[in-house]
Amino acid sequence: MKRLYLKNNKDGIIKNRSFFSKLCGDSPFLVISTPCGVGKYKFNKIGYNNNNEMILEYVLTNDSTYKDSNNILHSLGKYYYLSATQLLYAFKFYASS
């Protein structure tokens, strides 16, 4: 799999951010299998780490369908962070299934 790099110029970062904002707005929910069980997460916001790499923040939702949510919340917390590459891989996996 190719690694996604953000351009150092401001325009490249804005274009990437706009693409991911649209993608996450159209499909805001992810079902994620964690070491503590399976939980449903909703897209919250886009940020950048110290290396200027895009990070997408998801928040655990309280959905009664996913019984492990309380265990996930207690053990891992309510936030889940993905890199842009990880999110694209998740969508590729979802599209293939």
C-alpha positions in Angstrom: 0.0 0.0 0.0 1.3 3.5 -0.8 1.9 5.9 2.0 0.0 9.1 1.9 2.1 12.2 2.2 0.8 15.7 2.7 2.3 18.4 0.7 4.3 21.0 2.6 2.5 23.9 1.0 -0.6 25.4 2.4 -2.7 24.6 -0.7 -1.9 20.9 -0.7 -2.9 20.6 3.0 -6.2 22.5 2.4 -7.1 20.3 -0.6 -6.4 17.1 1.4 -8.4 18.3 4.3 -11.3 19.2 2.1 -11.3 15.8 0.5 -11.3 14.0 3.9 -13.9 16.4 5.4 -16.2 15.5 2.5 -15.5 11.7 2.8 -16.0 11.7 6.6 -19.1 13.9 6.3 -20.7 11.5 3.8 -19.8 8.4 5.8 -19.4 9.5 9.4 -19.6 6.1 11.2 -17.1 3.4 11.5 -17.4 0.0 13.3 -14.0 -0.7 14.7 -12.8 -3.9 16.3 -10.5 -3.0 19.3 -8.7 -5.3 21.8 -11.7 -4.6 24.1 -14.4 -5.5 21.7 -16.3 -3.9 18.7 -17.6 -0.4 18.9 -19.3 2.1 16.7 -17.5 5.4 16.2 -18.6 8.8 14.7 -16.3 11.2 12.9 -15.5 14.2 15.1 -12.7 16.4 13.6 -9.5 16.6 11.6 -6.2 17.7 13.2 -2.5 17.4 12.6 0.3 15.8 14.7 3.7 17.3 15.4 5.0 16.0 12.1 2.2 17.9 10.2 0.5 14.6 9.3 -3.3 14.5 9.2 -5.1 12.8 12.1 -8.8 12.0 12.0 -10.6 11.9 15.4 -13.6 9.6 16.0 -15.7 9.4 19.1 -17.3 6.3 20.5 -21.1 6.4 20.3 -23.4 4.9 22.8 -25.2 2.4 20.5 -27.0 -0.5 22.3 -26.3 -2.8 19.3 -22.6 -2.8 20.3 -22.4 -4.4 23.8 -18.7 -3.8 24.2 -19.0 0.0 24.2 -18.8 0.4 28.0 -15.7 -1.9 28.2 -14.1 0.1 25.4 -14.9 3.4 27.0 -13.5 2.2 30.4 -10.3 0.6 29.0 -9.4 2.7 25.9 -11.4 6.0 26.3 -13.9 7.6 24.0 -11.6 8.8 21.2 -10.1 6.8 18.4 -7.5 8.3 16.1 -6.7 7.3 12.5 -4.1 8.5 10.1 -5.3 9.4 6.6 -3.8 6.2 5.3 -5.6 4.1 7.9 -8.9 5.7 7.0 -8.5 5.1 3.3 -7.5 1.5 4.0 -10.7 1.1 6.2 -12.9 2.5 3.4 -11.1 0.3 0.8 -11.8 -2.8 3.0 -15.4 -1.8 3.4 -15.9 -1.3 -0.3 -14.4 -4.7 -1.0 -16.6 -6.6 1.4 
